[in-house]
Amino acid sequence: MYRKIFLIIIFLNFSFFVYPTTENLKKETGEEDVIYPIAERLSTQGYAQPCNGIYLTLEEVSWLAISNNFDIQLAQFDAQFKETDIDKVSSIYDTLIEAEAKFRDNQSKSSSSFAGTRSETRDYNLGASQKFPTGTTLGLDFDNQRSWSNSGFVTVNPAYNSSAKLTIKQELGKNFFGIKDRSNIKITKIDIQNAQYTSLDKIEQMLSTTQKTYWKIALCLNVVKIRDNMLIKANELFQINKEKILKGIIEKPQLVASEANLRQKEIDLILAQNELEFHINELKLLLNLEDEDKAILPKENFDRSSFLVVNPEHRQEIDLVAQPIELSQALKIAFQRRRDYLRAKNEIDAKKIKLVMQENNLWPEINLEASISRNGLARHFSQAIEDISSEDNPEYFLSLKITFPLQNREARSEFNKAKLEKAKALLNFKKIERKILVEIKDNVRNCNILGQRAKKQKHVVKLQEEKLAAELKAYQYGRSDTDTVIRYQDDLLFSKLLYTQALLDYKEALIELAVKKNILLDRFWKDTL
């Protein structure tokens, strides 16, 4: 599929879009203000010519939008930015390496005659520490010191003092066995998932905008075709009146009326072409195509199409108005798929975790520390290192420190705030449940009603065509007048435009229902952000 999209883009870059207007045709005729040459040309064809563009299906346009659209790419970056937070909060468990080197040359005067006049001290220390999810911090230090003095009273000179030390620290009050650290990571993961839901909502919204624009172009193409056909009919009426006035059958006002009607239909066609051009450029922007690229035009018939938004798992052609959409099934899908519903659930989980954290903050700080160390002292460095393990001269250390503010007002304030936030999250969850229920009900009803409207409007068009055909036959025998024929033509035009608009409204309603159920993106997005 991506290869196909790539080929489409290459094809677009070497093409351009040309859409002739009535003004161009007038310039060709050289008759800006004379109706007859134009009318003679319209006797065989209308102003609207076939569009020079590339015809794509709704699915192909959707894939192109997923690949190219700027807003979709920006939404992906938003989610990816948020994903970097997990490393930030997890850095608390990073292994910390420390290395230190010190040198000291002391020639200061001393009050003691045993101290000597000069001494040198060199330190080479190395340490590592690691915090674990249990709240335990394990440290290992290896220190080495070389000392020399010109004093005659120093027993070992120079002296190498090497030591190895193992330290264990455990939090027993606040952050009890690492509960606070683990909770921060859990909340961050929830925030990342919610950010992905938000980005997917943005992507799905842009996809729906692209699909709606696709169908607007289909609407405009149909409107141009309808306007063009009505222009031909207006010209045919004008030609008939031109012959009748030469024979003295009608008066001049009827000829003028038919000419004015022809001019108006010409203007309407120009405006329809302009609106088509507008939506074509709008789709180019959504697909991130250059202005000189060929126009993207709907390949699917406006009356019948694959309707991906109705049944994304199948692509077979279906009738314009299929079976009514079942509310129960739509609600079931919505409550399973709605990302705002899932976000609200996650928010409740996050607030519960935060409440546990703030409750733990009410506890005093209780820090337990224990260490064991051994050292070696010798005239040479290697001997000092060896003495660490060979000699039995350990040092043990044990500490328990408790810190507790008597009023503890900050912790109590945060705890009460966390309880209120949890209650607010629960209330928001109920609100979203209600919102989903109402939105799905409204959209399902809207789809079913608009589908029936389109079906009935199509029948109205058929009746208007029969009415106009009968009136034209009567007009040819002199049993009708120009105003009645023009009015009947306008009735047919209006009914066709209403039918075309009804089709667009129905398709947009289906897209909107898919967005409300969060299934529009399923066919085009399987990977994580």
Order of alpha helices (4+ residues) and beta strands (2+ residues): alpha-alpha-alpha-beta-alpha-alpha-alpha-beta-beta-beta-beta-alpha-alpha-beta-alpha-alpha-beta-alpha-beta-alpha-alpha
